[in-house]
Amino acid sequence: MPFYYKIGWIRNKKERSRIASNLIALRKHLKKEIPRRTVNDTLLLATWNIRDFDSNKFKHGPRIRESYFYIAEIISAFDIIALQEINKNLKAIRRVMGILGSNWQYITTDVTEGRSGNKERMTFVYDRNKVSFQNIAGEIVLPETKLIAGKRQFARTPYLVAFQSGWFKFMLCTIHIYYGGKAGEKFERRVKEIKQISKFISKRADDKEYNYVLLGDFNIVTPDCDTMYALKGSGFKIPNELKHPTNIAEDMFYDQIAFKTRPGELRLGASDKNAGVFRYYKSVFKNDEYNVYRKYMDSTKLTSAGKAKSKKVKYYTNTWRTFQMSDHYPLWVELKIDFSKDYLKKLM
């Protein structure tokens, strides 16, 4: 459970009350949509692209303090989560970790240099009471014979880390695939990045020591697109329960969690809902709250949005709040991690 004591330091009673009320609503929403975390039986795994966290280079921010509480609350619903678009300056993620508390840990990459890298980091945040880091971590660099068109490495370096939870030993590889464009050479580069990382990790998965999970922002358009075929072509499996759009417009399947596991070890939880997308705008920064947050927005942005209030409201819903939370929703899955009965049966 996150630590809320700093909310009590907020002198503005209206703001303090709003944050507390929204957190209650958010917790209720999380409880309804996502299974409760367990001690030994299941693992709640998620991925989330937190938009530009938190450089404010696009000048639609910066994030206000309540956003950090909401982000921390969502992260705390899972046992481990892969995060993309973590900024070079780690101040924002450290602020979230301070809310989560000492049981939580993060491990992150250095930034990827170059224009396409966008000075982003890949990061894992996990509860040490549930998940243990297995002392293996590395950024994926392709050999010269496997470089992407134009003799390129990945736009943003994929990050591979070993963890264990219960009986489940797993390698997580988080990625943020190059977007480029909707057609032509730039789209082909996107497809080739997906194909190369899935091939690379698939070959590693053949050693059978770990279960392998590819997760993150693949910039996949639809389940019936070359981008998806590139991912699944190397033997990775995506359970039907995970096939949901993940952008706020709910028309793109950008984020994915794909598996290549040891025989019998890909088992979804027994909960009625064991995978899905968490749509947090039903609880925080809601569609009808433009007037609540207008004072936090850059007045020049509101002016450029036009004089009509409808255009200013659209700026709030489609742009401003996505730089408070994100333009992506978290994608998550519940996995069984207790294989003790299977092991004992082998000894009979």
Secondary structure in CASP SS format (residue, H / E / C, confidence):
PFRMAT SS
TARGET T0000
AUTHOR 0000-0000-0000
METHOD secondary structure of the structure
MODEL  1
M C 1.00
P C 1.00
F C 1.00
Y C 1.00
Y H 1.00
K H 1.00
I H 1.00
G H 1.00
W H 1.00
I C 1.00
R C 1.00
N C 1.00
K H 1.00
K H 1.00
E H 1.00
R H 1.00
S H 1.00
R H 1.00
I H 1.00
A H 1.00
S H 1.00
N H 1.00
L H 1.00
I H 1.00
A H 1.00
L H 1.00
R H 1.00
K H 1.00
H H 1.00
L H 1.00
K H 1.00
K H 1.00
E H 1.00
I C 1.00
P C 1.00
R C 1.00
R C 1.00
T C 1.00
V C 1.00
N C 1.00
D C 1.00
T E 1.00
L E 1.00
L E 1.00
L E 1.00
A E 1.00
T E 1.00
W E 1.00
N E 1.00
I E 1.00
R E 1.00
D E 1.00
F E 1.00
D C 1.00
S C 1.00
N C 1.00
K C 1.00
F C 1.00
K C 1.00
H C 1.00
G C 1.00
P C 1.00
R C 1.00
I C 1.00
R H 1.00
E H 1.00
S H 1.00
Y H 1.00
F H 1.00
Y H 1.00
I H 1.00
A H 1.00
E H 1.00
I H 1.00
I H 1.00
S C 1.00
A C 1.00
F C 1.00
D C 1.00
I E 1.00
I E 1.00
A E 1.00
L E 1.00
Q E 1.00
E E 1.00
I E 1.00
N E 1.00
K C 1.00
N C 1.00
L C 1.00
K H 1.00
A H 1.00
I H 1.00
R H 1.00
R H 1.00
V H 1.00
M H 1.00
G H 1.00
I H 1.00
L H 1.00
G C 1.00
S C 1.00
N C 1.00
W E 1.00
Q E 1.00
Y E 1.00
I E 1.00
T E 1.00
T C 1.00
D C 1.00
V C 1.00
T C 1.00
E C 1.00
G C 1.00
R C 1.00
S C 1.00
G C 1.00
N C 1.00
K C 1.00
E E 1.00
R E 1.00
M E 1.00
T E 1.00
F E 1.00
V E 1.00
Y E 1.00
D E 1.00
R C 1.00
N C 1.00
K C 1.00
V C 1.00
S E 1.00
F E 1.00
Q E 1.00
N E 1.00
I E 1.00
A E 1.00
G E 1.00
E E 1.00
I C 1.00
V C 1.00
L C 1.00
P C 1.00
E H 1.00
T H 1.00
K H 1.00
L C 1.00
I E 1.00
A C 1.00
G C 1.00
K C 1.00
R E 1.00
Q C 1.00
F C 1.00
A C 1.00
R C 1.00
T C 1.00
P C 1.00
Y E 1.00
L E 1.00
V E 1.00
A E 1.00
F E 1.00
Q E 1.00
S E 1.00
G C 1.00
W C 1.00
F E 1.00
K E 1.00
F E 1.00
M E 1.00
L E 1.00
C E 1.00
T E 1.00
I E 1.00
H E 1.00
I C 1.00
Y C 1.00
Y C 1.00
G C 1.00
G C 1.00
K C 1.00
A C 1.00
G H 1.00
E H 1.00
K H 1.00
F H 1.00
E H 1.00
R H 1.00
R H 1.00
V H 1.00
K H 1.00
E H 1.00
I H 1.00
K H 1.00
Q H 1.00
I H 1.00
S H 1.00
K H 1.00
F H 1.00
I H 1.00
S H 1.00
K H 1.00
R H 1.00
A H 1.00
D C 1.00
D C 1.00
K C 1.00
E C 1.00
Y C 1.00
N E 1.00
Y E 1.00
V E 1.00
L E 1.00
L E 1.00
G E 1.00
D E 1.00
F C 1.00
N C 1.00
I C 1.00
V C 1.00
T C 1.00
P C 1.00
D C 1.00
C C 1.00
D H 1.00
T H 1.00
M H 1.00
Y H 1.00
A H 1.00
L H 1.00
K H 1.00
G C 1.00
S C 1.00
G C 1.00
F C 1.00
K E 1.00
I C 1.00
P C 1.00
N H 1.00
E H 1.00
L H 1.00
K C 1.00
H C 1.00
P C 1.00
T C 1.00
N E 1.00
I C 1.00
A C 1.00
E C 1.00
D C 1.00
M C 1.00
F C 1.00
Y C 1.00
D E 1.00
Q E 1.00
I E 1.00
A E 1.00
F E 1.00
K E 1.00
T C 1.00
R C 1.00
P C 1.00
G C 1.00
E C 1.00
L C 1.00
R C 1.00
L E 1.00
G C 1.00
A C 1.00
S C 1.00
D C 1.00
K C 1.00
N C 1.00
A E 1.00
G E 1.00
V E 1.00
F C 1.00
R C 1.00
Y H 1.00
Y H 1.00
K H 1.00
S C 1.00
V C 1.00
F C 1.00
K C 1.00
N C 1.00
D C 1.00
E C 1.00
Y H 1.00
N H 1.00
V H 1.00
Y H 1.00
R H 1.00
K H 1.00
Y H 1.00
M C 1.00
D C 1.00
S H 1.00
T H 1.00
K H 1.00
L H 1.00
T H 1.00
S H 1.00
A C 1.00
G C 1.00
K C 1.00
A C 1.00
K H 1.00
S H 1.00
K H 1.00
K H 1.00
V H 1.00
K H 1.00
Y H 1.00
Y H 1.00
T H 1.00
N H 1.00
T C 1.00
W H 1.00
R H 1.00
T H 1.00
F H 1.00
Q C 1.00
M C 1.00
S C 1.00
D C 1.00
H E 1.00
Y C 1.00
P C 1.00
L E 1.00
W E 1.00
V E 1.00
E E 1.00
L E 1.00
K E 1.00
I C 1.00
D C 1.00
F C 1.00
S H 1.00
K H 1.00
D H 1.00
Y H 1.00
L H 1.00
K H 1.00
K H 1.00
L C 1.00
M C 1.00
END
